[in-house]
């Protein structure tokens, strides 16, 4: 019995050191922004921030997951000047996507989260403007993650579970993500109003845009309405469904890194 007690104490000590090391990686004494941990949100006007490491399971990964990710927000500039950070093992969780979560900023009712100021849902056929402007910089030297902006189509704007299709743009995509897109059903090539050429693919209920030239999209605009009309013209979406919000965030895959969202603005009219 004594032997097992010692083993349990030893395992507990290792776990504490383990978690302490994870926390130390996020130690930024000169960063005065508000820090959000797992499961926490911050909302201001029509935007919110949410830390969502949903890929962490039980036991040690669950303990790690509650401390691995964070979002730092600046109330004076939010959603601008926000930092998304992650600290995971040098490998991803099992699964098709192999991602630890989606830590994000959101506009409107992206996936059931309600910001301080509600955004009017829009039926696809009636949208006049759906666009975002952004600028970001990332640190991916010691880890891998996507920078993804996405939204859902819903059959019922009041029901977050009525999602029919997830539509996203990879603004940064590691090799693992590129393989995932290549394995999907190829829907064609789409050229946006800025002249960028995107590979469009669908994996089950997930439709994605990935730049053909392999470059990051670190600033500028994404005109989602233009893309929706392109998809509609090819019979790939239902124009009677609804858009309720949009997200911009990080899907951590492994290692350590961060993304600074220097600016983000969304229009849904």
C-alpha positions in Angstrom: 0.0 0.0 0.0 2.9 2.3 0.9 4.4 1.7 -2.6 1.3 2.7 -4.4 0.9 5.8 -2.2 4.4 6.9 -3.1 3.7 6.3 -6.8 0.5 8.4 -6.5 2.4 11.2 -4.7 5.1 11.1 -7.3 2.6 11.2 -10.2 0.9 14.2 -8.5 4.2 16.0 -8.1 5.0 15.5 -11.8 1.6 16.7 -12.8 2.0 19.9 -10.7 5.4 20.6 -12.2 3.9 19.8 -15.6 1.1 22.3 -15.2 3.4 24.9 -13.6 5.6 24.7 -16.6 2.7 25.3 -18.9 1.6 28.3 -16.9 5.2 29.7 -17.0 5.1 29.7 -20.7 2.3 32.3 -20.6 4.1 34.5 -18.1 4.1 38.1 -19.5 4.6 40.5 -16.6 4.6 43.6 -18.8 1.4 42.7 -20.7 -1.4 44.7 -19.1 -4.2 43.3 -21.2 -6.9 41.2 -19.5 -6.0 37.5 -19.7 -8.8 35.0 -20.4 -8.4 31.3 -19.5 -10.2 28.2 -20.8 -13.9 28.5 -20.9 -13.9 32.3 -20.3 -15.2 35.0 -22.5 -15.1 38.7 -22.8 -17.7 40.8 -24.7 -17.9 44.4 -25.8 -20.3 45.8 -28.3 -21.0 43.3 -31.1 -17.8 41.3 -30.4 -16.6 38.7 -28.0 -13.5 36.6 -27.2 -13.7 33.0 -26.1 -11.0 30.5 -25.1 -12.2 27.0 -26.3 -9.6 24.2 -25.9 -12.3 21.6 -26.7 -9.8 19.0 -28.0 -8.4 18.4 -24.6 -9.8 15.2 -23.1 -9.6 13.9 -19.6 -6.8 13.2 -17.1 -3.5 14.9 -17.9 -4.5 16.5 -21.1 -7.6 17.9 -19.4 -5.5 19.4 -16.7 -3.1 20.8 -19.2 -5.9 22.0 -21.4 -7.4 24.2 -18.7 -4.2 26.2 -18.7 -2.7 25.8 -22.2 -4.5 28.5 -24.1 -5.3 32.1 -23.4 -6.6 35.2 -25.0 -5.5 38.7 -23.9 -7.8 41.6 -24.6 -7.5 45.3 -24.5 -10.8 46.9 -23.5 -9.8 50.2 -25.0 -9.3 48.7 -28.5 -11.2 45.4 -28.5 -11.4 43.4 -30.7 -8.2 45.0 -32.0 -5.0 44.5 -30.0 -5.9 40.9 -28.9 -3.4 38.1 -28.4 -4.2 34.4 -28.8 -1.6 32.1 -27.3 -1.3 28.3 -27.0 1.1 25.9 -25.3 0.6 22.3 -26.1 2.8 19.1 -26.4 4.8 18.7 -29.6 2.0 16.5 -31.1 -1.7 16.9 -31.7 -4.6 14.9 -30.3 -5.9 11.9 -32.2 -8.6 12.5 -34.8 -9.1 13.6 -38.4 -8.3 17.3 -37.7 -5.8 16.8 -34.9 -6.4 20.1 -33.3 -6.7 21.1 -29.6 -9.5 23.6 -30.0 -10.5 26.9 -31.5 -9.6 30.0 -29.4 -11.3 32.9 -31.2 -12.8 36.4 -31.4 -16.4 36.4 -32.6 -18.8 38.9 -34.2 -22.5 38.3 -33.5 -23.8 34.9 -32.7 -21.1 32.8 -34.3 -21.9 29.6 -32.4 -24.3 30.2 -29.6 -22.3 32.9 -27.9 -24.1 36.2 -27.4 -22.1 39.4 -27.4 -23.1 42.5 -25.5 -24.7 44.0 -28.6 -26.8 41.6 -30.7 -26.3 41.4 -34.5 -29.3 40.9 -36.7 -29.1 37.6 -38.5 -29.3 37.7 -42.3 -30.8 35.3 -44.8 -28.2 34.5 -47.5 -30.5 35.7 -50.3 -31.0 39.1 -48.6 -27.4 39.9 -47.5 -26.2 43.2 -49.0 -22.7 43.2 -47.4 -20.8 40.6 -45.5 -17.1 41.5 -45.3 -14.2 41.7 -42.8 -11.0 43.7 -42.6 -8.1 42.5 -40.6 -4.4 42.7 -39.8 -2.5 40.1 -37.8 1.0 38.7 -37.1 1.9 35.3 -35.8 4.6 33.3 -34.1 4.7 29.7 -35.4 8.4 28.9 -35.0 8.0 26.5 -32.2 4.5 25.2 -32.9 1.8 24.6 -35.4 -1.7 26.1 -35.7 -4.1 27.5 -38.2 -5.4 31.0 -38.3 -9.0 30.5 -39.4 -11.9 32.8 -40.0 -15.3 31.1 -40.4 -19.0 31.1 -40.0 -22.0 28.7 -40.1 -25.1 28.6 -42.3 -28.2 27.8 -40.2 -31.7 26.7 -41.1 -33.0 28.5 -38.0 -31.2 31.7 -36.9 -32.3 31.2 -33.3 -31.0 27.7 -33.0 -27.3 27.1 -32.8 -27.8 23.4 -33.4 -29.5 24.0 -36.8 -26.1 24.4 -38.5 -26.0 22.9 -42.0 -22.6 24.0 -43.3 -19.4 25.4 -41.8 -17.5 27.8 -44.2 -14.0 28.9 -43.4 -10.9 30.6 -44.8 -7.4 29.6 -43.7 -5.4 32.8 -43.4 -2.5 30.6 -42.1 -2.3 26.9 -42.7 0.4 24.4 -41.7 1.2 21.4 -43.9 -1.2 19.1 -41.9 -4.1 21.4 -42.8 -3.1 21.5 -46.4 -3.2 17.7 -46.5 -6.6 17.8 -44.9 -8.0 20.2 -47.6 -6.4 18.1 -50.4 -8.2 15.0 -49.1 -11.6 16.7 -49.4 -13.9 16.9 -52.3 -12.5 19.6 -54.6 -15.1 22.2 -55.6 -13.0 24.4 -57.8 -10.8 27.5 -57.7 -12.2 30.8 -56.6 -10.7 34.2 -57.3 -11.7 36.9 -54.8 -12.2 40.6 -55.5 -8.6 41.3 -54.4 -7.3 38.9 -57.1 -6.2 36.1 -54.7 -6.8 32.5 -55.9 -8.2 30.0 -53.5 -8.6 26.3 -53.6 -12.1 25.4 -52.4 -12.8 21.9 -50.9 -15.4 20.2 -48.7 -14.8 17.6 -46.0 -18.2 16.4 -44.8 -20.1 19.6 -43.6 -16.9 21.7 -43.6 -16.3 23.9 -46.7 -12.9 25.6 -46.8 -10.9 28.2 -48.8 -7.1 27.8 -49.0 -4.8 30.0 -50.9 -3.3 28.3 -54.0 0.0 30.1 -53.7 0.6 28.8 -50.2 1.0 32.3 -48.7 -0.4 33.7 -45.5 -3.1 36.4 -45.7 -1.9 38.7 -43.0 -3.9 41.8 -43.8 -6.6 43.1 -46.1 -10.2 42.1 -46.5 -12.2 38.9 -47.1 -15.5 39.5 -48.9 -17.7 36.6 -47.7 -20.7 37.8 -49.7 -18.8 37.6 -52.9 -17.8 34.0 -52.0 -21.4 33.1 -51.0 -22.7 34.3 -54.4 -19.9 32.2 -56.1 -21.0 29.1 -54.1 -24.7 29.8 -54.7 -24.1 30.1 -58.4 -22.7 26.5 -58.4 -25.5 25.1 -56.4 -23.3 24.5 -53.3 -25.4 26.4 -50.7 -29.0 27.1 -49.9 -29.8 30.8 -50.3 -32.7 30.5 -47.8 -30.3 29.7 -44.9 -29.0 32.2 -42.4 -25.8 33.8 -41.4 -25.7 34.9 -37.7 -22.0 35.7 -37.0 -18.4 35.2 -37.8 -15.2 34.1 -36.0 -11.5 34.7 -36.3 -9.1 32.6 -34.3 -6.5 29.9 -33.8 -6.7 26.1 -34.0 -3.7 25.0 -32.0 -2.2 21.7 -33.3 1.1 21.3 -31.4 3.9 23.2 -29.6 3.9 26.8 -28.5 2.9 30.0 -30.4 0.7 33.1 -30.6 -1.2 35.3 -32.9 -1.6 39.1 -32.4 -4.9 40.3 -33.9 -3.9 43.9 -34.6 -7.2 44.9 -36.2 -10.5 43.2 -37.0 -13.7 44.7 -38.2 -16.8 42.9 -39.6 -19.9 44.1 -41.6 -23.1 42.1 -41.9 -25.9 44.0 -43.5 
